[in-house]
Amino acid sequence: MTAASDLAFGLTTAAGYGTGDFLARQASHRIGHLSVLFYMELIGMVILLPVAVWFESSRWEATTMWLWLVVLGSINLVASLFLYKSFEYGVLSVVSPLASSYPAVTATLAIVFLGDRPGGLASLGIVAVLSGIMWLSRSRVHPANPAAKDPRVGIVSAFVAFAGYGVFYFALKYPVVELGPVTSAAVSRLVGVMILLAVAVGGRSIGRPPRGLVSSLLAIGVVDSLAFLAYNVGIHGGSVAVVGTLSGLFSAVTVGLAVAILRERLTWPQYAGVAAIFVGVALLAIR
């Protein structure tokens, strides 16, 4: 796969995740992050499972990679739960850049476990991302923004999503190569649905969405599934470093929509933090 394809799949992933996250933030304020995530996972499963059966079932074999994929699907669900919780409790233009800096975790894991030694630009990128996280987390929210439920809960939740996604997108390469891009995405969504149903049985309510929100939930499920599939296809034959780090630019889309539509504003330290994160992700992508 060419560098141009890596770029295309990475940016497509970023555009899809960014748009889906913006819509999810709106929905989570109405019905809660747990319900929004359940319907997103359910819609994704319904879309992806038939495609996986049609195109990739011939390559399915009994292997421990299925268990590995279940574990990764669980990690992805936990990260997504905290991401959506950060949308519900925090300021979108703050929590989205925090969560999207997960390429720093992915790069660190590659250094530790794969013997990957980043060059000067990549090292600067990691430092820039972590500096941006610090500036964002220690800065006050702009007084002109709509009041958040609990900004501290939002930031902590975004940190958990940041760590979880870093692990998930690092390790996803293995099942994608062995089981297929669509299968990996479909099983991840299936795992999410099963876990959330178990949570609902345990006492957490997942009610039927109001009629006016159905179209938004469908849109979230569709764009998120397309973004997930674009990422998997991209890393199947391309560079995890390039596609993964470019996918981290999804917060540029989310923040842009928040500023344009919700009129959210950042303080100057927060602008510096966002800029540092974007510069860091770009430096990692250059690597």
C-alpha positions in Angstrom: 0.0 0.0 0.0 1.3 3.4 -0.9 2.0 6.4 1.3 -0.9 8.1 -0.5 -3.3 5.3 0.5 -2.0 5.5 4.1 -2.8 9.2 4.1 -6.2 8.7 2.5 -7.3 6.0 5.0 -5.9 7.9 8.0 -7.7 11.2 7.1 -10.9 9.3 6.2 -10.8 7.7 9.7 -10.2 11.1 11.3 -13.1 12.7 9.4 -15.5 9.9 10.3 -14.6 9.7 14.0 -14.6 13.4 14.4 -18.1 13.8 12.9 -19.4 10.9 14.8 -18.0 12.2 18.1 -19.6 15.6 17.6 -23.0 14.0 17.0 -22.5 11.7 19.9 -21.8 14.6 22.2 -25.2 16.1 21.3 -27.0 12.9 21.8 -25.3 12.0 25.1 -26.6 15.2 26.6 -30.2 14.0 25.9 -30.1 10.3 26.8 -26.8 9.7 28.5 -23.5 8.3 27.2 -24.3 4.7 27.9 -27.4 4.6 25.7 -25.6 6.5 22.9 -22.7 4.1 22.9 -25.1 1.0 22.9 -26.9 2.2 19.9 -23.7 3.1 18.1 -22.3 -0.3 18.7 -25.6 -2.0 17.7 -25.9 -0.1 14.5 -22.2 -0.8 13.7 -22.7 -4.5 14.4 -25.8 -4.7 12.1 -23.9 -3.0 9.3 -20.6 -4.9 9.6 -21.5 -8.5 10.5 -23.2 -9.3 7.2 -20.4 -7.7 5.2 -17.8 -9.8 7.2 -19.8 -13.0 6.6 -20.1 -12.3 2.9 -16.5 -11.3 2.1 -14.3 -12.8 4.8 -15.9 -16.0 6.2 -13.8 -18.2 3.9 -10.7 -17.2 5.8 -12.1 -17.9 9.3 -10.2 -20.6 11.2 -10.2 -21.7 14.8 -7.4 -19.6 16.3 -6.6 -17.8 19.5 -6.8 -14.6 17.6 -10.5 -14.6 18.2 -9.9 -14.5 21.9 -7.4 -11.7 21.3 -10.0 -9.8 19.4 -12.6 -10.2 22.2 -10.1 -8.7 24.6 -9.3 -5.8 22.3 -13.1 -5.3 21.7 -13.5 -5.0 25.5 -10.7 -2.5 25.8 -12.2 -0.5 22.9 -15.6 -0.5 24.6 -14.2 0.8 27.9 -12.3 3.5 26.1 -15.4 4.5 24.2 -17.5 4.5 27.4 -15.1 7.0 28.9 -14.9 9.0 25.7 -18.7 9.4 25.6 -18.8 10.1 29.3 -16.2 12.9 28.7 -18.6 14.3 26.0 -21.5 14.2 28.5 -19.7 15.8 31.4 -16.9 18.0 29.9 -16.4 20.7 27.3 -16.1 19.1 23.8 -13.3 21.4 22.6 -11.2 20.3 25.6 -11.9 16.6 26.0 -11.8 15.7 22.3 -8.1 16.8 21.8 -7.2 15.0 25.0 -8.6 11.7 23.9 -7.3 12.0 20.3 -3.7 12.2 21.5 -3.7 8.4 21.9 -1.0 8.1 19.2 1.5 9.0 21.9 0.5 5.8 23.8 0.7 3.8 20.6 4.2 5.1 19.8 5.4 4.4 23.4 4.1 0.8 23.2 5.9 0.3 19.9 9.1 1.5 21.5 8.8 -0.8 24.5 7.4 -4.0 22.8 8.5 -3.8 19.2 11.9 -2.2 19.6 10.8 0.7 17.5 13.2 3.6 18.0 11.7 6.9 16.9 13.8 9.6 15.4 14.2 13.2 16.4 10.9 14.4 14.9 8.9 11.5 16.4 10.4 12.1 19.8 9.5 15.8 19.5 6.0 14.8 18.6 5.5 12.7 21.7 6.8 15.5 23.9 4.5 18.0 22.1 1.4 15.8 22.6 2.1 15.2 26.3 2.7 18.9 26.8 -0.6 19.7 25.1 -2.4 17.3 27.4 -0.9 19.1 30.4 -1.9 22.5 29.2 -5.4 21.4 28.5 -6.0 19.6 31.7 -4.6 22.4 33.9 -6.4 25.3 32.1 -9.7 26.9 33.0 -12.6 26.6 30.7 -13.5 29.7 28.7 -16.3 31.6 30.6 -18.3 32.0 27.3 -18.7 28.2 26.9 -21.9 26.4 27.9 -21.6 25.2 31.5 -20.3 21.6 31.6 -21.9 19.0 34.0 -18.5 18.4 35.7 -15.3 19.5 33.8 -13.1 17.4 36.1 -15.0 14.2 35.4 -14.8 15.1 31.7 -11.0 15.5 31.7 -10.4 12.3 33.7 -12.7 10.4 31.4 -10.8 11.7 28.4 -7.5 10.5 29.9 -8.9 7.0 30.3 -10.1 7.0 26.7 -6.7 8.3 25.6 -4.9 5.3 27.3 -7.4 2.7 26.1 -7.4 3.8 22.5 -3.6 3.9 22.5 -3.5 0.2 23.5 -6.3 -0.8 21.2 -5.0 0.8 18.0 -1.5 -0.5 18.7 -2.7 -4.1 19.0 -5.4 -4.2 16.3 -3.0 -4.9 13.5 -2.7 -8.6 14.5 -6.4 -9.6 14.2 -6.8 -7.4 11.2 -4.1 -9.2 9.3 -5.2 -12.7 10.4 -9.0 -12.4 10.4 -9.7 -9.5 8.1 -10.5 -5.8 8.4 -14.3 -6.2 8.4 -14.3 -9.2 10.7 -12.2 -7.4 13.2 -14.5 -4.3 13.2 -17.7 -6.5 13.3 -16.5 -8.7 16.2 -15.4 -5.6 18.2 -18.9 -4.1 17.8 -20.5 -7.5 18.7 -18.4 -7.7 21.9 -19.5 -4.1 22.8 -23.2 -4.9 22.3 -22.9 -8.1 24.5 -21.1 -6.3 27.3 -23.5 -3.4 27.3 -26.5 -5.7 27.3 -25.0 -7.4 30.4 -24.5 -4.0 32.0 -28.2 -3.2 31.3 -29.3 -6.5 32.8 -27.2 -5.6 35.9 -29.4 -2.6 36.5 -28.2 0.2 34.1 -31.1 1.3 32.0 -30.8 1.6 28.2 -34.1 2.9 27.1 -35.6 3.4 23.6 -34.4 6.6 22.1 -36.8 9.4 21.5 -38.1 9.6 18.0 -36.4 12.8 17.2 -33.0 11.3 18.0 -33.2 8.1 15.9 -31.8 9.8 12.8 -28.8 11.2 14.8 -28.1 7.7 16.3 -28.2 6.1 12.8 -25.8 8.8 11.5 -23.4 8.2 14.4 -23.4 4.4 13.8 -22.9 4.7 10.1 -20.0 7.3 10.1 -18.3 5.5 13.0 -18.5 2.2 11.2 -17.1 3.6 8.0 -14.3 5.3 10.0 -13.5 2.0 11.8 -13.5 0.1 8.5 -11.2 2.7 6.9 -8.7 2.4 9.7 -8.7 -1.4 9.5 -8.3 -1.5 5.7 -5.5 1.1 6.0 -3.4 -0.8 8.5 -4.1 -4.2 6.9 -1.6 -3.5 4.1 -0.2 -0.1 5.2 1.6 1.6 8.0 0.1 1.5 11.5 2.3 4.5 12.5 1.0 6.7 9.7 -2.7 5.6 9.6 -2.9 5.5 13.4 -1.4 8.9 14.0 -3.4 10.5 11.2 -6.6 9.0 12.7 -5.7 11.0 15.9 -6.6 14.2 14.0 -10.3 13.4 14.5 -10.4 16.0 17.2 -9.6 18.7 14.7 -13.0 17.8 13.1 -14.8 17.6 16.4 -13.3 20.9 17.8 -14.0 22.7 14.5 -17.6 21.6 14.6 -17.9 22.6 18.2 -16.5 26.1 17.6 -18.5 26.6 14.4 -21.9 25.2 15.5 -21.8 25.3 19.3 -19.8 28.5 19.5 -17.5 27.0 22.1 -14.4 29.1 22.8 -10.9 28.2 24.2 -8.7 30.1 26.5 -5.2 31.0 25.3 -3.5 28.2 27.3 -6.0 25.8 25.8 -5.3 27.0 22.3 -1.6 26.4 23.0 -2.5 22.9 24.2 -4.6 22.1 21.2 -1.9 23.4 18.9 0.8 21.3 20.6 -1.3 18.2 20.3 -1.9 18.8 16.6 1.7 19.5 16.0 2.7 16.4 17.9 0.4 14.2 15.9 1.7 15.7 12.7 5.3 15.0 13.7 4.5 11.5 14.5 2.8 11.1 11.1 5.9 12.4 9.4 7.8 9.6 11.1 
